[in-house]
Amino acid sequence: MADKLEQATERLRKLAEGVEEGARGIPIPSMIEAVVGPGYDEELEVLVTSALSANSNGMSLDDIANGILSLEDWRFTHS
């Protein structure tokens, strides 16, 4: 999963570089798409939104990518 994580983090980094100054960050749907690709479902978006909202300390792009991938893997193994 290390390569998958590195690739996802790099896509997030490129996305973050494109965010305009003064913007309120990267939209969550854009983050998810950068990490897992298009075609993710609404449940994953709800889980990611909840996880990011619950974190008051901030997260690195690596943490965000790892979290999204972990949620996706967890859902896959529990479905």
C-alpha positions in Angstrom: 0.0 0.0 0.0 3.0 2.3 0.3 3.1 3.0 -3.4 -0.6 3.5 -3.5 -0.3 6.0 -0.6 2.6 7.8 -2.2 0.7 8.2 -5.4 -2.4 9.4 -3.6 -0.4 11.9 -1.6 1.2 13.2 -4.7 -2.2 13.7 -6.4 -3.4 15.5 -3.3 -0.3 17.7 -3.3 -0.8 18.7 -6.9 -4.5 19.5 -6.1 -3.4 21.6 -3.2 -1.0 23.5 -5.3 -3.9 24.5 -7.6 -5.9 26.0 -4.7 -6.2 29.8 -5.0 -4.9 32.0 -2.3 -7.6 32.9 0.2 -9.6 29.8 -0.6 -10.9 27.8 2.4 -9.0 24.7 1.5 -9.6 21.8 -0.8 -13.2 20.6 -1.3 -13.7 17.2 0.2 -15.1 15.6 -3.0 -11.9 16.8 -4.8 -9.7 15.2 -2.1 -11.6 11.9 -2.3 -11.4 11.9 -6.1 -7.7 12.6 -6.0 -7.1 9.7 -3.7 -9.4 7.0 -4.9 -10.5 8.3 -8.4 -13.9 9.1 -9.8 -16.9 7.0 -9.1 -16.7 6.9 -5.3 -20.0 6.7 -3.5 -21.8 9.1 -1.1 -21.1 6.9 1.9 -17.4 7.3 1.5 -17.9 11.1 1.3 -19.9 11.1 4.5 -17.3 9.0 6.3 -14.4 11.2 5.1 -16.3 14.4 6.0 -17.0 13.1 9.5 -13.4 12.1 10.0 -12.0 15.4 8.8 -14.6 17.4 10.8 -13.7 15.5 14.0 -10.1 16.4 13.7 -9.4 19.8 15.2 -5.6 19.5 15.1 -5.3 19.6 11.3 -3.8 16.9 9.1 -1.0 16.6 6.6 -1.8 15.5 3.0 -0.2 12.2 3.8 -2.5 11.7 6.8 -5.5 12.7 4.7 -4.6 10.3 1.9 -3.9 7.5 4.4 -7.2 8.1 6.1 -9.2 8.0 2.9 -7.5 4.9 1.7 -8.0 3.3 5.1 -11.7 4.1 5.1 -12.1 2.7 1.6 -10.2 -0.5 2.6 -12.3 -0.8 5.8 -15.5 -0.5 3.9 -14.3 -3.1 1.3 -13.4 -5.7 4.0 -16.7 -5.1 5.9 -19.1 -5.3 3.0 
